[in-house]
Amino acid sequence: MKKHNFSAGPCILPQEVFQEASQAILDFDNSGLSILEISHRSPAFVAVMEEARSLALELLGLKDKGYKALFLQGGASMQFLMAAYNLLEKKAAYLNTGTWSTKAIKEAKLFGEVVEVASSKDQNFNYIPKSFSVPDDADYFHCTSNNTIFGTQIKDFPVTSKPMVCDMSSDIFSRELNFSNFDLIYAGAQKNMGPAGTTLVVVKEEILGKVSRAIPSMMDYSVHIGKDSMFNTPSVYAVYVSLLTLRWIKANGGIKAMQERNDKKAEVIYAEIDRNPLFKGFAAREDRSPMNATFNLTDDSHKEQFDKMWKEAGVNGLNGHRSVGGYRASMYNALPLESVQVVVDLMKELERKV
Ligand SMILES: *Cc1c(COP(=O)(O)O)cnc(C)c1O
């Protein structure tokens, strides 16, 4: 039986995508070949890569606006250093909203001065700092749109004349934003877009070529752009499955429709977290993430009972990250509302039982 999958990543993808993806392993597009055994230079795969790059830009509303989309390897973690490698000449400004921002800051410091414009570390990252300014002499500003571990999300991005770099790993394609306010967006595929193994990078070309250092080819966005994201062998299968997911997003109404579904799911779970005296939310209300809802028991003595209940009900991946504890319901695009309802019903059942 299919489980209700709240895994934080790698995570649930649409069932139709799993079906089509498994078919392509046996016979890709009636070619008599598996997607796993064809050349990445074959016309069939070049078409996959080109459609994936183009569809990513189309869904984000960034077509013909000077942006290029790439599917790279090394995860979002490699983008922590690659962004700085390509953009940091002297000084960069970072907003620190959690574990991933902290890691991005650490890497950037290898390349120049890093100013932390604000941090929510004082409250174990349960909120998004609001009043800060980006220094005039910064080469760029970096932020994390959705904090997967702590369950917070930036709702209003700062207005800055500096290039804005954003790690959107855990909420890309989940909500409408004016994406043209960003100059570099990156996202590991495995949180909302596809399987692990590829990272979407969307970069505005005009911000490149401004640092004086030599950049190794594999680290150089311009090299990857020049080779249409085929500088070396890409993650063929991960890119293909990401394409299937992007097609699914488009066929199901695009980002706007995803946001409506996600808002509904978030409303249902947060309403129960707030209503049920046995639970309390972790993140500040105004900063709550619709992607990752973090919550704790008000009395930890119910933990064993609740854990048994949801595991028996076919729920997967509800445990919170070790740095927050409690629970985390990751509700990415493909997670149906019915799965959220199952968890909410279990929370109500626990209340009746204790
Ligand atoms: C998971 C995650 C990362 C790390 O991604 P990898 O692909 O494992 O390197 C970075 N940033 C955010 C916001 C994430 O959720």
The ligand as a Tripos MOL2 file, in Angstrom:
@<TRIPOS>MOLECULE
LIG
   15    15     1     0     0
SMALL
NO_CHARGES

@<TRIPOS>ATOM
      1 C1         18.3690   20.0740    1.4140 C.3       1 LIG1
      2 C2         18.7890   21.4580    1.2930 C.ar      1 LIG1
      3 C3         20.0940   21.8070    0.9070 C.ar      1 LIG1
      4 C4         21.1700   20.7720    0.6530 C.3       1 LIG1
      5 O1         20.9340   20.1290   -0.5420 O.3       1 LIG1
      6 P1         21.9280   19.0300   -1.1180 P.3       1 LIG1
      7 O2         21.3470   18.8080   -2.4830 O.co2     1 LIG1
      8 O3         21.8360   17.8500   -0.2250 O.co2     1 LIG1
      9 O4         23.2840   19.5880   -1.1550 O.co2     1 LIG1
     10 C5         20.4110   23.1290    0.7840 C.ar      1 LIG1
     11 N1         19.5080   24.0890    1.0170 N.ar      1 LIG1
     12 C6         18.2360   23.8080    1.3910 C.ar      1 LIG1
     13 C7         17.2700   24.9140    1.6350 C.3       1 LIG1
     14 C8         17.8460   22.4840    1.5280 C.ar      1 LIG1
     15 O5         16.5870   22.1910    1.9000 O.3       1 LIG1
@<TRIPOS>BOND
     1     1     2 1
     2     2     3 ar
     3     2    14 ar
     4     3     4 1
     5     3    10 ar
     6     4     5 1
     7     5     6 1
     8     6     7 2
     9     6     8 1
    10     6     9 1
    11    10    11 ar
    12    11    12 ar
    13    12    13 1
    14    12    14 ar
    15    14    15 1
@<TRIPOS>SUBSTRUCTURE
     1 LIG1         1 GROUP 0 **** ****
